[in-house]
């Protein structure tokens, strides 16, 4: 190598670190490995439980959220289907809290709601799930917000929490369109006031978009979150309408939601609560979840 060539080589080599620093770095995938789950209502009801669980497993889901079953034979069938497919049931969606709110002033409604939660908790124990989803109250023309707050806490603390603690199943309180727990700060306080590891937050990403940002709620709730629901949302503000959308097709900033999850160290189950479909549709849902977990938008924006 000549003296001139050697000088040019050394000058070029000296520029490499600067060029590397100027080049945009590939975004690193967020830390953690949340698990993909599907709500049982998304699976075809024309199939047996064994066929539904098998379909979900083959689509790529790692877990399933079931719903309250009061028939012991059906509950056993679901347990067997889960075991045979190798698809764990990670949570149970309680099904009586809307028709019979525990915040009601009607003792009969409260009794029915408590009985529904007891059935759900026992389902969870049978199936190996660690959480039951509970809508804690419904504010309406007959139920004041303050009454919903105090009544629901009293019933949970005195009539539901003892069984949950005995069975070692978490009560996952969810924020929904029930005119209750309308801010992440209040949601956090509501959970904290139980002072129990058996009451935590079940956070739904789509339910807060009308009045907040899911990434804000996630960062505020932090370690209180035990489970998450995923669905997308689109508001037509000009015409006052809204639409539930497939993952990535609404207005949620999914990469920012994923960053928030990584910041709080969330690695639990995220359950899709959207429209159901066939095998091809379910595989597409899983592909969107994989992109979301990687820190990308579930689908590329046009």
N, C-alpha and C positions, 0 to 999 in steps of 0.2 A: 504494500500500500504506500503511495507517495505521501509526502508531507502535506500537500494540499488536500488529497483525499482523506487523510487521517483527520485533518482539521475539520473538514465538512462533516465527517462521521461523528466526531465528538460534539460538534455544535448541534447536529440533529438529535443525538442522544439526549443532550441537555434539555431539549424542548419537549421530550416525551412526557415527563410528569405534568407539565403545564397543559399539554394537550389533553391528557387524561382527566385532569381536573376540570377542564372546560367542557368535556363531553357529558351530556346528561346521563346521570346514573339511573339504572333500571330500578324501579320502585320495588323495595323488598316486601315480600308477603307479610302481613301482620302476624304477630306471634300468637301461638295457641292453635288448638285444633278442635273447634266446636263440632258437634255431631249432628248429622242430618236425620231429621225425623219427619214423619208424615202423620197427619190427623186421620183417624180411621174412616171418617166420613168422606175422605177424598178417594177411597178405594171402592170399586164397583160393588154395590149391594147385591147384585145378582149372583155374585160368587160366594162360596162358603168362606168361613173365617180362615180355614187352612189355605184356600186359594188366594184370598186377599193378602195374607201375610207373605205368602210365597211371591206374589206379584211385587209387593213393596220391596222385599229383600232383593229380588232380581233386578229391580230398577236402580238399586244402589243406596237405598235408605238404610240407616244404621239403628233406627229405633222407631217406635210408634206410640202415639198418644191415643189411648182408648177412651171410651165414655162409660158412664155409670150403667152397670148391668145388675138387675135385682134378681134375676133367675139364676139359681146356683148351677144348673146344668149348662146354661149358656156361658156362664163365667168360667166353668171348667173347660168348656170347648175352646174358649179364647186362650186360656192358659196353655192348653195342648198345642194350639195352632202357633202360638208364639215360640214355644220350645222347639217344635218340629221345624219351623222355618229358620230358627236361629236369629229371630228378630225380637229384641227385648221390648217390653212395654215400659216406658220410662215415666209416664204420668197418666193420670186419669182426669178427664174433664167432667166435673160434676154437672148434672143435668137438671137439677131442681131449683137452682137459685134464682132463675128468672120468674117462673110461675109462682114460687113461694119464697119471696125474699126474706132473709133472716132479719132484715131491718123493718119488717112489717109490724104494725100495731095489732095484728090479728094473731093470737096465740096458736090457732090451728095452722095457719100458714107457716109460722116459725117452726112448729113441731114437724111439719112435713119437710121443711127445708133441712132441719137437723137430721131427720131420718135419711134424707137423700145423701147428705154428707157422710153419715155413718156407713151407708152402703158403699159409697165411693172409696172411703178410707179402707174398708175391708176388701174391696176389689183390688186396691193398690197393694195391699199386703199379700193377697193371694197371687197376684201377677208379678210381684217383685218390683213394682214401681215405687219410687221414693217420694212422689209428690201428687197431691190432688189440687186441681185448679178450682178456685172458689171466687165467684163474683160476690163481694162482701155485702153490698147494699144496693138498693135502688131508690133514688130520690125521685119523687113524683108529687102530684098535687096534694096527696094525702100525707106524705112523709117529708118533714122538714130535713134539711141537710144536717143540722146539728143532731136531730133524733136518729137519722141514719147512721151517723158516726158513733154515737154512744150505744145505741141498741146493738149494732153489728159487733162492736168490740165486746160487749157484755156476753152476747150469745156465743161468739167464738171462744172467748176466754173460759166461760163456765161450762159450755155444753159440747164443744167440738174439740178444743185443744187437749183436754185430758185423754181422749181416745187417740188422737193423733200422736201424742207423746208416747202413749203406751204401745202403739203399733210401730212407732218410729217412722212415721210418714209425715212429710212436710205439707202444711197448708199453704198453697201458692195463691196469694191474693192478686187478682188481676184487675187492671184498669180497663174499663170498657165504656161504651156510650150509655152510662147509667146515671149521668149528671153527678158523679161522685169521684173523689180523688182526682181533682182537675189540674193538679200541678205536681211535678216530681218532688218538690220539697214537702208537700203535704203527704204524698204517698210514702215517702221515706219516714216521716214522723209517725204515720199510722202504723206502719210495720214495727218501728222501734218501740212503740208504746206497749207492745205485748211482752217485750223483754224475754223472748223465747226463741230458741233455734228452730222451733217447729212452725214458725210463721215467717214467711219470706215473700218476696215480690215475684209474681209471674208477669213479665213485661211483654206487652204486645206492641211491636214496632209500628203497625199501621194505625192503631186506635188513637194515637195522639196527634196525628198530622193536622187535624182541624185546628188545634190550638197550641201546638208546640212542635218541637223537633226531637225525633227519637234519639239522636245522638246525645242531646242535652239530658234527656231523661236517663239514659244509660249511665252517663258519667255521674249524675246526681245519685241515682240509686246504688250504683257500685256493687259491692259484694252482697247486697240484699237480694239481688236477682238470682233466682234459683232455676228458672226456665224462661224461654222466650218463644213467642209466636211471630211468624214472619208472614206478611202480606203487604201488598203495595196499594197506594191510594192516589187518586187524581181528583183535584177539585176544579170544577168549571166555575170560577168565581164570577164571571160575567153573567152567567145564567142561574147561579145559585144551586148548582147540582154537583154531585160527587159520584165517583165510580171506584169500586174495588178492582184492582188491576193485577195481572200476573206479575211476578217478581221482575223488577227492572223496567216495567212499562208505565210506572206512575211517576210521582214527583219526589220520592224518597231518595236522599243522597246515600246510596248503599255503601260506597267506599268509606264515607265518613262514619256511617253506622258501624262498619267493620273495625275501623280504627278505634272507635269508642269501646267496642267489645274487647279489643286487645289491651287497651289501657287499663281496664278494670280486671283483666285476667279471666274473662269469661270463656270457659271451655266446655260448657254443658250442652244440652240438647237445644236445638232450634227447630221448632215444629212448623211446617208450612200449614197455614190455615187458609186455603184458597179452594177454587173449584177443583173437582176431581176429574179423572179421565182414565184412558187406557194405558197400556204399557209404554207406548211411544211418548205419550204426554208426561207420564211420571218420570221417564228417563230424562226428558227435557227439563223438568223441575230440578232433578238432581244435578244436571249440568249447570243450571243457573246457580244453584247453591255452591257448587264447586268454584265457580268464578267469583261469587261473593266472598267465600272463605279466603280466596287468594288475594282479596283486596280490590277486585275489579267490579265494575258494574255487571249485574247478572246478564244483561244483554247490551250490545253496543247501541248507543244512541244514534239515531239517523242524523 
